[in-house]
Amino acid sequence: MTIDMDKINKVDNRIQEIKKAADEIERECTDIEAVKKNLVRLRASIKMLELNISDVKMVM
């Protein structure tokens, strides 16, 4: 299986955009408890995506 490095970099950029959006949501919704709890879950998922991409980059 061949993985295009350009595609990996695009995905990595998208993940960083999602991370930035999560930070913006946190700043805007600090008083909504359900949003804060879901942001914790979202950040965990973002971290897993970051690790997935970094693993792919390491083997390339």
Secondary structure, 3 states (H helix, E strand, C coil): CCCCHHHHHHHHHHHHHHHHHHHHHHHHCCCCHHHHHHHHHHHHHHHHHHHHHHHHHHHC
